[in-house]
Amino acid sequence: MILKAVKIFLFSAVIGLLFFTSWFTVEWKIPYSSQSEPDFFSVPSGSSVERITRDLQKAGILKKRWPFSIGYKFFYHPNTLKAGEYSLSPSFSPKDVLHALAMGKVYVRPMTIPEGLTRQETASLLEEEYGITAERFVKITSCPDLMKDWDPQAESLEGYLFPETYHFPRTVKAETVVEAMVAQFREVFSDTWKKRAGEMEKTPREIVILASLVEKETAVPEERALISSVFHNRLNRGMKLDCDPTIIYALKEEERYTGRLRYRDLKWDSPYNTYVHAGLPPGPICNPGRGSLQAALFPEKTNYLYFVSKNDGSHYFSRTLKEHQRAVFKYQINRKNP
């Protein structure tokens, strides 16, 4: 009699377990709705699983709480669910939602930082995309500590915020962005490049400064090594660089730039005025990309000492002052006075 009762109990238990397993499997894998756009869902730091489950149901992402809770206990306990912002939808099954939170698959958006921006311009871009205040970003990048071991002379992180496509969550902190950009610069400017700079009798800092000039002088990739050759040739001869972007940078730093250079600006006694002071300016005037850094390290072998804009994005290169003056007349003066 007892044996029969035990058999009935075990049979009922097995049937019940199979029923529950089937029921759970269906509830675990079926989404709340098949037609719904993703929405943002935030998990505050330190949130309990119970609180997250309630918030998910309240947000309309989960229809029922128990499949999510049981799934957590079965598959993820005692691991915590990761804090952050997620892109979730009722079209996600409880299984998919739990996996995203357990693995910390927070929402990230791609962000491309163009080549040649100053840190102030980068700050404005980040403020628009991620809500990081420009003032905060500028303040953090005013401290050069992240690059002091690499460049003891650095007064800020200008030049070392590498232009690249990054992926950050919407709630990213300014410090995280700065660290990522500096880390990317360090990865790009390899030991091989440092060795090359030494062979040129230049410090890595000088190469970055020179690359920032190249970056601002041309948007044509094929011209970078030629522009670099002009600057190297002039430096080797002790000639002033006569680089307009260096003055523009200094004027912008003092909020004096009006959109065009005036004659008196060329006489302004700023350390960044390469019409007045020979040699490289005191620091980078933008954050150069890989192509300009490479051009600064590997210039074309030319005798060019001058270049002038042809007003189509490209430049005309000259070896002598007389040739340069003819080019200036053709592409600049004659254009203004047809």
PyMOL commands that set and color helices and strands:
alter all, ss='L'
color gray80, all
select helices_A, chain A and resi 2-29+49-58+66-75+94-103+119-130+134-141+145-147+174-188+191-199+204-217+221-237+244-253+263-266+290-297+321-336
alter helices_A, ss='H'
color red, helices_A
select strands_A, chain A and resi 39-43+84-88+108-112+165-169+306-309+315-318
alter strands_A, ss='S'
color yellow, strands_A
deselect
rebuild
show_as cartoon
